[in-house]
Amino acid sequence: MKWKTLEADGCTWEVRSVVNSPDTGAAPDEEVLEFTTQSANMPPRRVVVRAGSLEVMDETALRSAYLRARPIGGDHYGRPGKRMSDAG
Protein backbone atom coordinates (compact mmCIF):
# COMPACT_ATOMS: atom_id res chain seq x y z
CA MET A 1 0.00 0.00 0.00
CA LYS A 2 1.28 3.45 -0.86
CA TRP A 3 0.88 5.94 2.00
CA LYS A 4 -0.62 9.36 1.43
CA THR A 5 1.99 12.10 1.67
CA LEU A 6 1.94 15.76 2.56
CA GLU A 7 4.56 18.49 2.12
CA ALA A 8 4.67 20.68 5.25
CA ASP A 9 7.29 22.45 7.36
CA GLY A 10 10.01 21.65 4.83
CA CYS A 11 9.47 17.87 5.09
CA THR A 12 7.57 15.13 3.32
CA TRP A 13 5.18 13.51 5.80
CA GLU A 14 3.68 10.04 5.34
CA VAL A 15 0.14 9.75 6.68
CA ARG A 16 -1.26 6.46 7.96
CA SER A 17 -4.03 5.23 10.20
CA VAL A 18 -2.77 3.48 13.34
CA VAL A 19 -4.48 0.88 15.53
CA ASN A 20 -6.65 2.47 18.20
CA SER A 21 -5.13 1.35 21.46
CA PRO A 22 -6.72 2.49 24.76
CA ASP A 23 -3.98 5.09 25.34
CA THR A 24 -4.84 7.07 22.18
CA GLY A 25 -8.13 8.38 23.55
CA ALA A 26 -9.99 7.51 20.35
CA ALA A 27 -13.61 6.36 20.51
CA PRO A 28 -14.74 3.24 18.57
CA ASP A 29 -15.99 5.42 15.69
CA GLU A 30 -12.69 7.32 15.46
CA GLU A 31 -9.21 6.52 14.16
CA VAL A 32 -5.78 7.95 14.87
CA LEU A 33 -3.80 9.43 12.00
CA GLU A 34 -0.05 9.41 12.38
CA PHE A 35 2.22 11.74 10.42
CA THR A 36 5.86 10.62 10.13
CA THR A 37 8.66 12.14 8.07
CA GLN A 38 10.37 10.02 5.46
CA SER A 39 13.78 11.06 6.79
CA ALA A 40 12.81 10.67 10.49
CA ASN A 41 14.16 14.14 11.26
CA MET A 42 11.00 15.30 13.08
CA PRO A 43 8.98 13.58 15.83
CA PRO A 44 5.82 11.77 14.69
CA ARG A 45 2.53 13.63 15.12
CA ARG A 46 -0.93 12.16 15.82
CA VAL A 47 -4.51 13.37 15.63
CA VAL A 48 -7.89 11.67 16.18
CA VAL A 49 -10.38 11.85 13.29
CA ARG A 50 -13.66 10.17 12.34
CA ALA A 51 -13.15 6.54 11.24
CA GLY A 52 -12.69 6.14 7.49
CA SER A 53 -11.65 9.76 6.97
CA LEU A 54 -8.18 9.08 5.61
CA GLU A 55 -9.45 7.32 2.49
CA VAL A 56 -11.48 10.35 1.41
CA MET A 57 -9.15 13.17 2.51
CA ASP A 58 -7.84 15.52 -0.15
CA GLU A 59 -4.77 17.78 0.18
CA THR A 60 -6.70 20.47 2.06
CA ALA A 61 -8.18 18.01 4.57
CA LEU A 62 -4.76 16.39 5.13
CA ARG A 63 -3.19 19.79 5.78
CA SER A 64 -5.97 20.65 8.24
CA ALA A 65 -5.45 17.35 10.10
CA TYR A 66 -1.68 17.94 10.12
CA LEU A 67 -2.13 21.37 11.68
CA ARG A 68 -4.26 19.84 14.47
CA ALA A 69 -1.84 16.94 15.04
CA ARG A 70 0.46 17.10 18.04
CA PRO A 71 3.91 15.54 18.45
CA ILE A 72 3.95 12.27 20.39
CA GLY A 73 6.49 11.51 23.08
CA GLY A 74 6.39 15.01 24.52
CA ASP A 75 3.98 17.65 25.69
CA HIS A 76 1.54 19.76 23.68
CA TYR A 77 4.43 21.90 22.41
CA GLY A 78 6.64 18.97 21.38
CA ARG A 79 9.20 19.22 24.17
CA PRO A 80 10.38 15.66 24.82
CA GLY A 81 9.93 14.31 28.33
CA LYS A 82 8.04 17.34 29.60
CA ARG A 83 4.38 16.70 30.40
CA MET A 84 1.64 19.30 30.66
CA SER A 85 0.23 19.70 34.16
CA ASP A 86 -3.26 18.54 33.14
CA ALA A 87 -1.99 15.34 31.46
CA GLY A 88 -2.80 12.11 33.28
LINNORVEN-V32141 format. One record per backbone hydrogen bond with DSSP energy under -0.5 kcal/mol. CO is the residue of the C=O (numbers start at 0). NH is the residue of the N-H. Records with the same first field share a line. If there is no record, write none. Layout:
# LINNORVEN-V32141
CO: NH, NH
This chain:
# LINNORVEN-V32141
3: 14
5: 7, 12
7: 10
10: 7, 12
11: 37
12: 5
13: 35
14: 3
15: 33
17: 31
18: 20
20: 23
21: 24
26: 29
28: 50
30: 32, 48
31: 17
32: 46
33: 15, 35
34: 44
35: 13
36: 39
43: 71
44: 34
45: 69
46: 32
48: 30
49: 52
51: 55
52: 55, 56
53: 56
57: 61
58: 62
59: 63
60: 64
61: 65
62: 66
63: 67
64: 68
69: 45
72: 80
74: 77
77: 79
78: 74, 81
80: 82
83: 86
